[in-house]
Amino acid sequence: MNYTFKQKFYAVGQGLFYSSSLSNDTNTVHIVFDCGSEKIDFVEREVIAYKKEVEKIDLLVLSHLHYDHVSGLKELLNGTHVKTIVLPYLNKYERLLLQIDHGTASQWYSNFLDNPYNWLSEQNIEDIVVINGNGGNNEEIHFQDFSPDVSFEIQNFLTATDAVQEDKDTPFNQKVLFYQAKGYIRIANLYFKFFNYQINATQRKKFETAINNLSIKDTQSALNILKDPKQRKNLEKAYEQIEKYDLNKTSLAVYQGLIFPKDKYNIDFQVTSSCNSHPIFLNECCWNHCDYFIHKHSLNHNCIYYLRSHCGNTCQNMIGTLLLGDIKLDYKRTRKDEFFNCFATLLKTVQVVQLSHHGSKNGWNDELINEIPSSSLYIASHAVKNKYDHPHKEVLIPLARSQRYYISVTEYDEWYVELIYI
């Protein structure tokens, strides 16, 4: 039977919108990871075009709830049926922090942040999977034993957990189900493994205390503080007590693996990619001219890639995509090891990497280069001109020195790939 696998990063500027699909002669599954941009016109343009071809999304994953990653969500869900949505849990204090930072971006987004889980339950979504914790050490899944010819229905092998207590005053809709990141989700030949850090309990408590001391009890009181210069200054002082409480730390990272028949794991698959932005084979002699290569070297062409799984042990029949959202990877020792231990040998199968936080240095860890095959393509989704200077040179220079492939997806450029196998 013929299978076609497609994946695409959309031209949304400072944000992220990714989709993939797998189809055979009779069935198709559609996957979306994040759907947002700082410029709502950019993401809505891409979402409207996407919905002309797709009416049903099997799995929708939100890495986190920052506006530039979910601003297109309302338009995406309008008229679209979603089987399962997966997103991390944020307690009411963390959602208030988002309200303070971004709650005035639009009315629907403010309503969404009040209780995103119940807001989603009012949409055309069958199941809402909330990831609340990693559940200790993640066991390694022996996916080399998977048969590729399986049902196109969603199979959820995540570990269920009890509902959280911080929102006990607001009962959750029965669609809302809580899980640890331990385990995986499977749809046909696609395998999904999740990871997110948990905010340190002491740090979380400091934040809750600082918020309560300012009498911030709901969205309106938070927005009132924003309008009062004196109160806003007090809020800034409260932030100083929190030691850079950053919700990007809890961003959900996802490994998406494409499973092949066991007798095909030694075959190189030729992949043709059509894109507007030229993939750059970075090398040491050009890294100091990155702005030119990233933003101005733009051509219309077809790009040929040769992908294969490189792991000689348990990963032989899988090719992976690593979707990092905005997760922080600049940790040392223990927290860094949590991430690498979670994905373990899966990293050896990765062929496409979405660079965390639009290529930010705090979303980068040099050890990724050693753990991921040299043939992999690194992609940053960002605006051509942005106030954050994304992507950062601290990310591009290590890629250049290691001669890795890199591409920018901006408001003008997209990247997609189609893979066909039998």
Backbone torsions as a table, in degrees:
resi	resn	phi	psi	omega
1	MET	NA	139.2	178.5
2	ASN	-81.7	137.9	174.2
3	TYR	-122.6	141.9	175.0
4	THR	-124.3	124.4	178.7
5	PHE	-114.7	129.4	179.2
6	LYS	-126.9	146.5	171.3
7	GLN	-145.4	149.2	-172.7
8	LYS	-149.0	136.8	168.0
9	PHE	-106.8	126.4	-170.5
10	TYR	-93.3	156.2	-177.3
11	ALA	-82.0	82.2	-177.4
12	VAL	-114.4	3.9	-179.2
13	GLY	72.3	-135.5	-175.9
14	GLN	-76.4	85.2	-177.1
15	GLY	174.9	-159.0	179.0
16	LEU	-157.4	131.5	174.0
17	PHE	-146.8	112.8	-177.0
18	TYR	-127.2	142.0	173.7
19	SER	-138.6	156.4	172.3
20	SER	-144.6	162.0	177.5
21	SER	-151.2	152.6	175.6
22	LEU	-134.0	131.0	-179.0
23	SER	-139.2	150.0	168.7
24	ASN	-122.6	-158.4	-174.7
25	ASP	-67.7	-19.4	-173.0
26	THR	-127.1	-19.5	-173.1
27	ASN	-134.5	156.8	175.0
28	THR	-142.3	138.0	171.4
29	VAL	-118.3	144.1	-178.7
30	HIS	-121.0	133.5	-178.6
31	ILE	-122.4	139.7	173.6
32	VAL	-130.8	136.5	175.4
33	PHE	-123.3	114.2	-178.3
34	ASP	60.4	158.1	-177.4
35	CYS	-163.1	78.7	-176.0
36	GLY	-161.0	167.9	177.1
37	SER	-163.5	153.3	172.6
38	GLU	-66.0	-27.4	178.0
39	LYS	-103.4	106.1	-173.4
40	ILE	-60.7	-31.9	-179.8
41	ASP	-61.9	-37.2	-178.4
42	PHE	-65.3	-49.6	-175.0
43	VAL	-72.0	-36.9	178.4
44	GLU	-65.8	-35.1	174.7
45	ARG	-57.9	-45.3	-178.0
46	GLU	-73.7	-37.6	180.0
47	VAL	-65.6	-43.3	179.8
48	ILE	-61.2	-41.3	177.4
49	ALA	-65.6	-39.5	179.4
50	TYR	-62.8	-42.4	-176.4
51	LYS	-71.1	-15.7	175.0
52	LYS	-68.1	-21.7	-178.8
53	GLU	-109.6	-19.5	-173.3
54	VAL	-128.1	126.0	177.4
55	GLU	-108.8	-19.0	-176.7
56	LYS	-131.7	130.0	174.4
57	ILE	-110.1	123.3	-178.5
58	ASP	-77.2	-42.4	-179.4
59	LEU	-138.1	120.6	176.4
60	LEU	-115.8	122.4	-178.9
61	VAL	-115.6	128.2	172.1
62	LEU	-107.3	117.3	-177.5
63	SER	-65.9	-39.8	177.0
64	HIS	-164.6	-177.8	-167.4
65	LEU	-109.2	15.8	174.1
66	HIS	-62.1	146.4	-172.9
67	TYR	-56.1	-39.7	-175.9
68	ASP	-72.6	-1.8	176.1
69	HIS	-114.8	-8.0	-179.0
70	VAL	-133.2	3.7	-173.3
71	SER	-61.8	-23.0	178.4
72	GLY	-93.2	5.8	-173.8
73	LEU	-64.1	-43.8	-178.1
74	LYS	-59.4	-44.3	178.8
75	GLU	-68.2	-38.9	179.9
76	LEU	-61.8	-40.6	-176.7
77	LEU	-80.1	-15.4	-179.1
78	ASN	-69.0	105.4	179.2
79	GLY	83.2	6.1	-178.4
80	THR	-111.7	134.4	175.4
81	HIS	-92.2	130.2	179.1
82	VAL	-117.8	127.8	178.0
83	LYS	-75.1	-51.8	-178.3
84	THR	-140.8	134.2	172.0
85	ILE	-116.7	138.6	179.2
86	VAL	-121.1	131.9	178.5
87	LEU	-153.1	157.8	179.5
88	PRO	-78.2	158.4	176.3
89	TYR	-85.3	132.1	169.5
90	LEU	-121.8	129.7	179.4
91	ASN	-75.8	176.0	-173.1
92	LYS	-64.1	-30.2	178.8
93	TYR	-70.2	-40.7	178.6
94	GLU	-67.0	-36.6	178.3
95	ARG	-69.6	-32.7	175.0
96	LEU	-64.2	-36.9	177.2
97	LEU	-61.6	-40.8	176.1
98	LEU	-65.9	-37.7	177.3
99	GLN	-59.9	-43.3	-179.0
100	ILE	-64.9	-40.9	-177.5
101	ASP	-77.6	-41.4	-169.2
102	HIS	-134.1	0.9	-170.0
103	GLY	-62.9	-18.7	-179.9
104	THR	-92.0	6.0	-178.2
105	ALA	-61.9	-40.5	176.6
106	SER	-163.9	158.9	-176.8
107	GLN	-67.0	-42.1	-178.0
108	TRP	-64.6	-36.2	-179.5
109	TYR	-68.0	-38.6	176.0
110	SER	-62.3	-43.9	177.4
111	ASN	-63.1	-40.6	179.1
112	PHE	-59.6	-44.0	-177.6
113	LEU	-70.5	-24.5	176.9
114	ASP	-54.7	-45.8	175.0
115	ASN	-160.7	87.1	-174.7
116	PRO	-60.6	-29.1	-174.3
117	TYR	-73.6	-43.6	176.1
118	ASN	-73.1	-32.8	175.5
119	TRP	-60.1	-43.9	179.4
120	LEU	-66.3	-32.4	-179.2
121	SER	-66.4	-18.1	177.7
122	GLU	-86.7	-4.8	179.1
123	GLN	-92.8	177.4	-179.2
124	ASN	-83.1	66.5	-177.0
125	ILE	-126.6	133.2	-178.0
126	GLU	-78.8	-52.1	-176.1
127	ASP	-130.7	138.4	178.4
128	ILE	-115.8	109.7	-177.6
129	VAL	-99.9	116.6	-178.5
130	VAL	-106.7	119.7	179.7
131	ILE	-86.7	117.5	-178.3
132	ASN	-128.8	77.5	177.2
133	GLY	107.3	154.6	-178.1
134	ASN	-91.0	-13.5	175.6
135	GLY	71.3	34.0	-180.0
136	GLY	79.5	-157.5	-178.7
137	ASN	-65.5	133.3	177.9
138	ASN	-83.2	123.1	179.6
139	GLU	-69.5	150.0	177.7
140	GLU	-79.5	131.8	-179.5
141	ILE	-90.8	127.8	-179.5
142	HIS	-87.0	72.5	-173.7
143	PHE	-76.5	-6.6	175.6
144	GLN	-65.7	-16.4	178.8
145	ASP	-89.2	-5.1	-178.5
146	PHE	-69.2	140.6	169.8
147	SER	-87.8	131.2	-177.6
148	PRO	-71.4	-20.2	-177.3
149	ASP	-95.5	85.7	-177.1
150	VAL	-131.1	179.9	-178.1
151	SER	-62.7	146.3	175.5
152	PHE	-86.1	7.8	175.0
153	GLU	-81.5	153.8	179.2
154	ILE	-71.3	130.2	175.9
155	GLN	-115.8	114.6	-174.9
156	ASN	-101.0	111.4	178.2
157	PHE	-112.8	23.9	173.5
158	LEU	-73.3	161.3	-179.4
159	THR	-91.5	117.9	-178.9
160	ALA	-68.4	150.5	178.3
161	THR	-142.9	168.4	-178.8
162	ASP	-73.5	155.6	175.0
163	ALA	-62.6	152.6	-177.5
164	VAL	-76.6	161.2	-175.7
165	GLN	-96.7	-20.7	-173.6
166	GLU	-62.4	-26.1	-178.7
167	ASP	-109.8	33.1	-175.2
168	LYS	-64.6	-20.3	178.3
169	ASP	-75.7	-15.0	179.6
170	THR	-118.8	102.2	-179.0
171	PRO	-64.4	142.4	-179.4
172	PHE	-87.5	145.0	174.0
173	ASN	-61.9	152.3	-177.5
174	GLN	-65.9	-15.8	175.1
175	LYS	-70.3	-21.8	-172.6
176	VAL	-84.4	117.3	-177.1
177	LEU	-120.7	135.8	-175.9
178	PHE	-104.4	135.9	-178.7
179	TYR	-139.8	156.8	165.7
180	GLN	-86.2	162.7	179.2
181	ALA	-75.4	-5.8	178.4
182	LYS	-66.7	129.9	-177.2
183	GLY	107.2	-156.9	-175.7
184	TYR	-160.6	169.6	171.5
185	ILE	-119.3	140.0	-179.0
186	ARG	-127.1	133.9	171.3
187	ILE	-134.1	113.1	-179.1
188	ALA	51.9	-122.2	-178.1
189	ASN	-92.0	12.9	-178.9
190	LEU	-109.6	136.6	-176.2
191	TYR	-125.5	134.1	-176.3
192	PHE	-126.7	126.4	177.0
193	LYS	-123.1	139.4	-170.6
194	PHE	-117.6	155.9	174.6
195	PHE	-153.7	137.6	165.2
196	ASN	-150.6	146.8	176.7
197	TYR	-75.0	153.3	172.6
198	GLN	-103.7	135.9	177.4
199	ILE	-62.8	135.3	177.7
200	ASN	-54.1	133.1	-174.9
201	ALA	-60.4	-38.8	179.4
202	THR	-65.2	-43.4	179.9
203	GLN	-65.5	-40.4	177.9
204	ARG	-60.8	-41.2	-178.7
205	LYS	-66.1	-38.6	176.8
206	LYS	-59.8	-41.1	-179.8
207	PHE	-65.4	-45.7	179.9
208	GLU	-60.3	-41.8	179.6
209	THR	-64.2	-44.2	-179.4
210	ALA	-62.0	-40.6	179.4
211	ILE	-66.9	-45.7	-178.6
212	ASN	-64.2	-34.6	178.5
213	ASN	-64.9	-23.1	178.2
214	LEU	-93.7	5.8	179.4
215	SER	59.3	35.3	174.9
216	ILE	-89.4	106.1	-175.6
217	LYS	-112.5	-18.9	-178.3
218	ASP	-154.1	-179.6	-177.1
219	THR	-60.7	-43.9	-175.3
220	GLN	-64.7	-41.8	179.3
221	SER	-66.0	-33.3	176.7
222	ALA	-66.0	-42.7	-179.3
223	LEU	-69.7	-32.6	177.2
224	ASN	-63.5	-37.2	177.8
225	ILE	-63.2	-37.5	179.5
226	LEU	-62.4	-28.5	-177.2
227	LYS	-84.9	-14.3	-176.9
228	ASP	-104.8	108.3	-176.2
229	PRO	-54.9	-38.9	-178.7
230	LYS	-67.6	-46.1	178.9
231	GLN	-64.7	-37.7	179.3
232	ARG	-61.9	-37.3	177.8
233	LYS	-64.5	-38.9	176.2
234	ASN	-63.1	-36.8	178.6
235	LEU	-64.8	-41.0	177.7
236	GLU	-62.2	-37.4	177.1
237	LYS	-66.0	-36.3	177.9
238	ALA	-63.7	-38.8	177.9
239	TYR	-58.0	-37.0	-177.3
240	GLU	-63.2	-26.4	179.6
241	GLN	-77.3	-14.8	-171.1
242	ILE	-90.6	-7.1	178.9
243	GLU	57.7	57.8	175.8
244	LYS	57.1	54.3	175.8
245	TYR	-64.0	109.8	-168.7
246	ASP	-123.9	115.9	-177.8
247	LEU	-70.2	-12.4	173.8
248	ASN	-64.1	-21.8	178.3
249	LYS	-62.5	-29.0	-176.7
250	THR	-97.0	9.5	178.7
251	SER	-60.0	139.5	-176.9
252	LEU	-84.2	122.7	174.4
253	ALA	-97.8	144.3	-175.1
254	VAL	-133.0	132.5	167.8
255	TYR	-99.9	124.9	176.2
256	GLN	-112.5	116.3	-178.4
257	GLY	-111.0	138.4	174.5
258	LEU	-102.7	118.8	-174.3
259	ILE	-90.2	132.4	177.2
260	PHE	-111.3	158.1	172.1
261	PRO	-57.0	146.8	-175.3
262	LYS	-59.1	-31.5	-176.2
263	ASP	-79.3	3.5	-179.1
264	LYS	-114.5	5.3	-170.8
265	TYR	-72.1	-12.2	178.1
266	ASN	-99.8	9.8	-178.0
267	ILE	-94.4	137.0	170.6
268	ASP	-82.0	127.3	179.7
269	PHE	-98.3	122.3	178.1
270	GLN	-81.2	128.0	-176.6
271	VAL	-121.9	125.7	176.7
272	THR	-101.1	125.1	-179.4
273	SER	-116.3	129.7	173.7
274	SER	-103.8	129.7	-176.9
275	CYS	-156.6	163.1	178.3
276	ASN	-94.2	-23.4	-176.8
277	SER	-103.9	127.2	-174.3
278	HIS	-72.4	125.1	175.4
279	PRO	-65.6	133.1	-175.2
280	ILE	-103.1	126.8	170.5
281	PHE	-86.6	96.2	-174.5
282	LEU	-68.0	142.6	171.6
283	ASN	-144.0	167.5	-171.5
284	GLU	-59.4	-30.3	-174.5
285	CYS	-74.9	-10.1	-175.6
286	CYS	-119.1	-4.4	-172.2
287	TRP	-62.8	-28.0	-178.8
288	ASN	-77.4	-1.0	175.1
289	HIS	-115.9	31.0	-171.8
290	CYS	-58.4	-38.3	-177.9
291	ASP	-57.3	-38.9	179.5
292	TYR	-67.5	-48.3	-174.8
293	PHE	-67.9	-35.7	-174.9
294	ILE	-79.3	-45.6	-168.8
295	HIS	-97.9	-19.2	-170.3
296	LYS	-120.3	-13.8	-179.8
297	HIS	-86.6	82.5	-173.5
298	SER	-120.6	123.4	-177.9
299	LEU	-137.1	153.1	170.3
300	ASN	-93.9	122.5	-175.9
301	HIS	-168.4	173.0	171.3
302	ASN	-107.9	138.7	-177.2
303	CYS	-115.3	136.0	179.4
304	ILE	-107.4	127.5	176.5
305	TYR	-120.9	149.5	173.6
306	TYR	-116.2	114.8	-176.0
307	LEU	-109.0	143.9	169.8
308	ARG	-156.3	156.8	176.0
309	SER	-80.9	130.9	-171.8
310	HIS	-102.1	-10.6	-174.4
311	CYS	-75.2	134.0	-178.4
312	GLY	-92.6	2.4	-175.3
313	ASN	-109.8	-99.6	-172.0
314	THR	-98.2	1.3	-172.1
315	CYS	-108.7	23.8	-167.3
316	GLN	-70.6	-24.3	-176.4
317	ASN	-115.1	40.5	-179.6
318	MET	-141.1	137.3	169.4
319	ILE	-120.6	130.2	-168.3
320	GLY	-117.7	156.3	171.0
321	THR	-122.6	131.0	-179.1
322	LEU	-107.1	113.3	-178.3
323	LEU	-107.2	112.7	-169.2
324	LEU	-103.0	-5.1	-178.7
325	GLY	56.1	-124.1	176.2
326	ASP	-119.3	21.3	-174.0
327	ILE	-58.8	144.3	177.6
328	LYS	-87.2	125.5	178.9
329	LEU	-118.9	7.7	-177.4
330	ASP	-83.9	26.6	178.9
331	TYR	-80.1	160.3	173.9
332	LYS	-111.7	154.1	172.3
333	ARG	52.3	-117.3	-164.0
334	THR	-58.1	-51.4	-175.2
335	ARG	-67.3	-34.9	175.9
336	LYS	-62.7	-42.4	-178.0
337	ASP	-65.5	-29.6	177.3
338	GLU	-56.3	-46.7	-179.1
339	PHE	-65.7	-51.1	-175.9
340	PHE	-67.5	-34.2	178.4
341	ASN	-70.5	-31.4	-179.7
342	CYS	-63.5	-48.5	-175.6
343	PHE	-89.9	-21.3	171.1
344	ALA	41.8	-125.8	-175.4
345	THR	-69.9	-11.9	176.4
346	LEU	-58.8	-33.1	-178.7
347	LEU	-61.0	-26.3	-180.0
348	LYS	-70.8	-12.4	-179.2
349	THR	-100.4	-4.5	-171.6
350	VAL	-71.4	131.9	176.5
351	GLN	-117.8	-19.7	177.1
352	VAL	-131.7	129.5	180.0
353	VAL	-123.0	121.0	169.8
354	GLN	-85.1	112.2	-178.5
355	LEU	-63.2	131.7	-176.5
356	SER	-63.1	143.7	171.1
357	HIS	53.3	44.7	173.2
358	HIS	61.8	27.5	-178.7
359	GLY	87.4	22.2	179.4
360	SER	-73.0	149.1	-179.6
361	LYS	-66.5	-28.4	180.0
362	ASN	-80.4	-4.6	173.7
363	GLY	-102.4	12.5	-172.6
364	TRP	-119.4	147.6	171.8
365	ASN	-142.7	125.2	-176.1
366	ASP	-57.0	-24.0	-177.6
367	GLU	-67.0	-19.0	176.3
368	LEU	-57.3	-38.6	-177.7
369	ILE	-59.8	-39.2	-178.7
370	ASN	-75.6	-26.4	-175.0
371	GLU	-90.9	-18.0	-174.1
372	ILE	-109.9	141.2	-177.5
373	PRO	-56.1	148.4	-177.0
374	SER	-66.4	-19.8	-179.1
375	SER	-82.5	-2.0	-175.5
376	SER	-67.6	154.3	177.8
377	LEU	-109.1	127.4	179.5
378	TYR	-101.0	130.0	-175.6
379	ILE	-125.5	130.8	173.3
380	ALA	-115.6	130.4	177.1
381	SER	-101.1	114.1	-174.5
382	HIS	-159.0	165.8	175.7
383	ALA	-79.2	149.3	177.6
384	VAL	-57.1	-47.4	175.1
385	LYS	-115.7	117.5	178.7
386	ASN	-141.0	150.6	-173.6
387	LYS	-73.5	-7.5	-177.2
388	TYR	-96.2	-5.8	-175.9
389	ASP	61.0	32.6	173.3
390	HIS	-78.2	142.2	-4.3
391	PRO	-79.6	149.8	-176.3
392	HIS	-79.9	148.7	179.9
393	LYS	-64.9	-25.8	178.8
394	GLU	-65.0	-18.4	175.1
395	VAL	-92.9	-44.4	-174.3
396	LEU	-70.5	-35.5	-177.4
397	ILE	-64.2	-47.9	176.4
398	PRO	-60.5	-37.4	176.6
399	LEU	-63.4	-40.5	-179.7
400	ALA	-64.9	-46.6	-177.9
401	ARG	-65.1	-26.1	179.5
402	SER	-95.6	4.9	177.6
403	GLN	54.7	54.1	178.5
404	ARG	-99.8	154.0	177.0
405	TYR	-79.4	139.7	-178.3
406	TYR	-141.4	147.0	175.3
407	ILE	-145.7	141.8	172.6
408	SER	-97.2	132.5	170.2
409	VAL	-107.5	116.5	-175.0
410	THR	-119.3	-167.5	176.1
411	GLU	-69.7	-11.9	-179.2
412	TYR	-107.7	-16.1	-172.2
413	ASP	-125.7	142.9	173.3
414	GLU	-127.0	170.1	176.5
415	TRP	-142.4	130.5	174.1
416	TYR	-144.0	157.7	-176.7
417	VAL	-139.9	147.1	177.0
418	GLU	-129.5	129.4	-178.4
419	LEU	-123.9	127.0	-179.8
420	ILE	-120.0	129.3	176.7
421	TYR	-142.8	163.8	-176.4
422	ILE	-112.3	NA	NA
